[in-house]
């Protein structure tokens, strides 16, 4: 387990990283408190979707068509797809 400070520092070192510290979250947040995990994941996905709309001018396609869009967003953020 990493301290919040370590996680924040790692986020500072990674281009376009998003770090969200959820106060009181347990070690296996996705399993132990799925509502907290889903809320944090929802915020992240909303940010990715907004970036996609900004970049392409349209919302993501259906899930099976979304891979190309996801790759485009990752490339636009300087991340390998």
PEPE-V186098 format. One record per run of one state. SS is the DSSP state (hx for helix, st for strand, lp for the rest). FROM is the first residue (numbers start at 1). LEN is the number of residues. If there is no record, write none. Layout:
BEGIN
SS_FROM_LEN / SS_FROM_LEN
END
This chain:
BEGIN
lp_1_3 / hx_4_10 / lp_14_15 / hx_29_4 / lp_33_1 / hx_34_23 / lp_57_6 / hx_63_14 / lp_77_5
END
